[in-house]
Amino acid sequence: MGNDKKSNRREFLGNLAALGSVLGFSPFAINRMLGSETLKNESDGASLLTTKATMVSTWNHGVIANEAGFKALKKGGSALDMIEEAARIVEADADGLSVGIGGLPDRDGVVTLDACCMDHKGRAGSVGCIEDIMHPLSVARKVMEETPHVMLVGEGAKMFAIDQGFIPTNLLTEKALNAWQKWKEKNEYNPVINRENHDTIGILALDNEGRLSGGCTTSGVSYKMHGRVGDSPIIGAGLFVDGNVGAATATGLGEAVMRTVGSFLVVELMRGGLHPQAACEQAVKRIIDSMDVSNLQVGYLALDKQGRHGAHAVHEGFNYALTTETSDKLIFASNG
Ligand code: GLY
């Protein structure tokens, strides 16, 4: 009997939502009319009803990223617009040594960037090892929206970007050049745990219409071999979004993330019913159980369809910014 009542209620809400849709109301407006109950539109991964907008982004630069993302939201942007605007502000910061302009170069002194994005419909775009283009995540979005492909790399990615109107720019700043020249004196490849305090930015956003999107942008491990591509542009490794479940992103040593297909794993664990926090913990455990982690850091950040988030890292020191309509926090993730 109780179940009958529930299903009648669901049917009533569904009919009302459908009517609202026919009458031209946005999902946001429909949600306002129906109150807090949530109806899922499983077909395109977007909730028919409103969730509160939430954004999480890795490291300290997550704060300015989220600020830019919420500005995009207020201008009417989608979760994907929030991601792109958030990425652009960090990519354009020449003082940051790990994203966009100013990123530390590879061992040959060349700055190469990796980025990707993914939306609630499971559409994805990515660029790997792109040179001379300051906004690789925007190029990744163009790959997603303007081509039949998911990933472009190297010279092909750069040519595509130029074709799309991106202006080639020298990304090697004096600060990064000096750091590379100093590194060359010893010439040791020796990643330092939590150098990533300004490492890869992974960004996840849920907008007021329940759409989830994610993005990832980085210059990758500093002084890497020329041509090395990390986890950040690899869908499933540095980023994964399932609009009906949740989104996850990774930061830290990409090789460890790729070997465990980390972000996909986090989302699949959420699909199995885990809270984003527990899912991140399990994915970190997978790394700890499968390789020597004494000299590597990986941090996962996740946001589910309900707006719940979680984060966990191999070692201490990983932080992330959490922003909602009403609060702004920089939080240290748990570890181990
Ligand atoms: N997570 C960034 C990289 O390994 O390239």
Boltz pocket constraint, residues with backbone or C-beta under 6 A from the ligand:
constraints:
  - pocket:
      binder: B
      contacts: [[A, 200], [A, 218], [A, 219], [A, 220], [A, 221], [A, 229], [A, 230], [A, 231], [A, 232], [A, 250], [A, 251], [A, 252], [A, 253], [A, 254], [A, 255]]
      max_distance: 6.0
